[in-house]
């Protein structure tokens, strides 16, 4: 009797291997603030905090020690692919956007004093290297 049960069990296991069992559904996981190239292209130095919040949304995390810096982090995990993480930091001076850094740059990025997208070079650091 035990031989019949064991034989039936082995036969059932072999039969199950030939059929495709349903797979577990994997979902897309998004966290943080969505950051798109279109949003970054709309950012302009001189915008107020309220204008920036209208374009980018409020940052998920704010640091009380650096109130003039807003950090945006966005991650997306697609099934069977590595997690993508995008970061963007916005810096304010005198309550207006001064510059921003991160994984995005404006599409029509022009290096000029009117439209900075990165912090200006520190003259003290340049003098110490000479």
TORKOL-4160 file (C-alpha; in steps of 0.2 Angstrom, whole numbers, padded with zeros to 4 digits, m for minus):
130
<pt num="1" X="0000" Y="0000" Z="0000"/>
<pt num="2" X="0014" Y="0012" Z="0004"/>
<pt num="3" X="0022" Y="0008" Z="m0013"/>
<pt num="4" X="0006" Y="0013" Z="m0022"/>
<pt num="5" X="0005" Y="0030" Z="m0012"/>
<pt num="6" X="0023" Y="0034" Z="m0015"/>
<pt num="7" X="0021" Y="0030" Z="m0033"/>
<pt num="8" X="0006" Y="0040" Z="m0035"/>
<pt num="9" X="0015" Y="0055" Z="m0026"/>
<pt num="10" X="0030" Y="0054" Z="m0038"/>
<pt num="11" X="0018" Y="0053" Z="m0053"/>
<pt num="12" X="0009" Y="0068" Z="m0047"/>
<pt num="13" X="0025" Y="0078" Z="m0044"/>
<pt num="14" X="0031" Y="0073" Z="m0062"/>
<pt num="15" X="0015" Y="0078" Z="m0069"/>
<pt num="16" X="0015" Y="0095" Z="m0060"/>
<pt num="17" X="0032" Y="0099" Z="m0067"/>
<pt num="18" X="0025" Y="0097" Z="m0085"/>
<pt num="19" X="0011" Y="0110" Z="m0082"/>
<pt num="20" X="0014" Y="0128" Z="m0080"/>
<pt num="21" X="0008" Y="0134" Z="m0063"/>
<pt num="22" X="0002" Y="0152" Z="m0061"/>
<pt num="23" X="0015" Y="0164" Z="m0057"/>
<pt num="24" X="0014" Y="0177" Z="m0043"/>
<pt num="25" X="0009" Y="0194" Z="m0049"/>
<pt num="26" X="0023" Y="0207" Z="m0047"/>
<pt num="27" X="0018" Y="0225" Z="m0046"/>
<pt num="28" X="0027" Y="0241" Z="m0050"/>
<pt num="29" X="0033" Y="0250" Z="m0034"/>
<pt num="30" X="0035" Y="0269" Z="m0034"/>
<pt num="31" X="0041" Y="0279" Z="m0019"/>
<pt num="32" X="0044" Y="0297" Z="m0016"/>
<pt num="33" X="0041" Y="0312" Z="m0028"/>
<pt num="34" X="0039" Y="0308" Z="m0046"/>
<pt num="35" X="0052" Y="0318" Z="m0056"/>
<pt num="36" X="0051" Y="0320" Z="m0074"/>
<pt num="37" X="0061" Y="0329" Z="m0087"/>
<pt num="38" X="0047" Y="0341" Z="m0091"/>
<pt num="39" X="0046" Y="0346" Z="m0073"/>
<pt num="40" X="0065" Y="0350" Z="m0072"/>
<pt num="41" X="0063" Y="0360" Z="m0089"/>
<pt num="42" X="0050" Y="0371" Z="m0080"/>
<pt num="43" X="0062" Y="0376" Z="m0066"/>
<pt num="44" X="0070" Y="0393" Z="m0068"/>
<pt num="45" X="0081" Y="0402" Z="m0056"/>
<pt num="46" X="0072" Y="0416" Z="m0047"/>
<pt num="47" X="0056" Y="0406" Z="m0044"/>
<pt num="48" X="0048" Y="0407" Z="m0027"/>
<pt num="49" X="0046" Y="0392" Z="m0016"/>
<pt num="50" X="0028" Y="0392" Z="m0020"/>
<pt num="51" X="0031" Y="0392" Z="m0038"/>
<pt num="52" X="0043" Y="0378" Z="m0036"/>
<pt num="53" X="0031" Y="0368" Z="m0026"/>
<pt num="54" X="0018" Y="0370" Z="m0039"/>
<pt num="55" X="0029" Y="0363" Z="m0052"/>
<pt num="56" X="0038" Y="0349" Z="m0042"/>
<pt num="57" X="0026" Y="0346" Z="m0027"/>
<pt num="58" X="0031" Y="0348" Z="m0009"/>
<pt num="59" X="0047" Y="0337" Z="m0005"/>
<pt num="60" X="0043" Y="0321" Z="0005"/>
<pt num="61" X="0057" Y="0325" Z="0017"/>
<pt num="62" X="0063" Y="0341" Z="0023"/>
<pt num="63" X="0079" Y="0344" Z="0034"/>
<pt num="64" X="0077" Y="0357" Z="0048"/>
<pt num="65" X="0095" Y="0360" Z="0048"/>
<pt num="66" X="0096" Y="0365" Z="0029"/>
<pt num="67" X="0079" Y="0374" Z="0026"/>
<pt num="68" X="0086" Y="0382" Z="0010"/>
<pt num="69" X="0088" Y="0365" Z="0002"/>
<pt num="70" X="0074" Y="0354" Z="m0004"/>
<pt num="71" X="0078" Y="0336" Z="m0009"/>
<pt num="72" X="0067" Y="0325" Z="m0020"/>
<pt num="73" X="0070" Y="0307" Z="m0022"/>
<pt num="74" X="0060" Y="0295" Z="m0033"/>
<pt num="75" X="0062" Y="0276" Z="m0035"/>
<pt num="76" X="0053" Y="0264" Z="m0046"/>
<pt num="77" X="0055" Y="0245" Z="m0046"/>
<pt num="78" X="0048" Y="0236" Z="m0061"/>
<pt num="79" X="0046" Y="0218" Z="m0061"/>
<pt num="80" X="0062" Y="0208" Z="m0065"/>
<pt num="81" X="0072" Y="0224" Z="m0067"/>
<pt num="82" X="0084" Y="0233" Z="m0055"/>
<pt num="83" X="0077" Y="0248" Z="m0045"/>
<pt num="84" X="0079" Y="0265" Z="m0053"/>
<pt num="85" X="0083" Y="0279" Z="m0041"/>
<pt num="86" X="0082" Y="0298" Z="m0046"/>
<pt num="87" X="0088" Y="0312" Z="m0036"/>
<pt num="88" X="0086" Y="0331" Z="m0037"/>
<pt num="89" X="0091" Y="0344" Z="m0024"/>
<pt num="90" X="0085" Y="0362" Z="m0026"/>
<pt num="91" X="0094" Y="0376" Z="m0017"/>
<pt num="92" X="0086" Y="0393" Z="m0012"/>
<pt num="93" X="0094" Y="0410" Z="m0008"/>
<pt num="94" X="0083" Y="0424" Z="m0001"/>
<pt num="95" X="0068" Y="0414" Z="m0003"/>
<pt num="96" X="0070" Y="0411" Z="m0022"/>
<pt num="97" X="0077" Y="0396" Z="m0032"/>
<pt num="98" X="0096" Y="0399" Z="m0035"/>
<pt num="99" X="0101" Y="0382" Z="m0043"/>
<pt num="100" X="0098" Y="0364" Z="m0043"/>
<pt num="101" X="0109" Y="0348" Z="m0044"/>
<pt num="102" X="0105" Y="0330" Z="m0047"/>
<pt num="103" X="0101" Y="0317" Z="m0060"/>
<pt num="104" X="0092" Y="0329" Z="m0071"/>
<pt num="105" X="0097" Y="0344" Z="m0081"/>
<pt num="106" X="0087" Y="0356" Z="m0091"/>
<pt num="107" X="0085" Y="0350" Z="m0109"/>
<pt num="108" X="0092" Y="0367" Z="m0116"/>
<pt num="109" X="0105" Y="0369" Z="m0103"/>
<pt num="110" X="0115" Y="0384" Z="m0106"/>
<pt num="111" X="0130" Y="0388" Z="m0096"/>
<pt num="112" X="0127" Y="0407" Z="m0092"/>
<pt num="113" X="0126" Y="0418" Z="m0077"/>
<pt num="114" X="0107" Y="0421" Z="m0080"/>
<pt num="115" X="0102" Y="0402" Z="m0080"/>
<pt num="116" X="0113" Y="0393" Z="m0067"/>
<pt num="117" X="0109" Y="0375" Z="m0064"/>
<pt num="118" X="0124" Y="0371" Z="m0053"/>
<pt num="119" X="0132" Y="0381" Z="m0039"/>
<pt num="120" X="0144" Y="0394" Z="m0044"/>
<pt num="121" X="0162" Y="0390" Z="m0041"/>
<pt num="122" X="0169" Y="0394" Z="m0024"/>
<pt num="123" X="0183" Y="0408" Z="m0026"/>
<pt num="124" X="0191" Y="0403" Z="m0010"/>
<pt num="125" X="0193" Y="0385" Z="m0016"/>
<pt num="126" X="0200" Y="0391" Z="m0032"/>
<pt num="127" X="0213" Y="0402" Z="m0024"/>
<pt num="128" X="0219" Y="0389" Z="m0012"/>
<pt num="129" X="0223" Y="0377" Z="m0027"/>
<pt num="130" X="0234" Y="0389" Z="m0036"/>
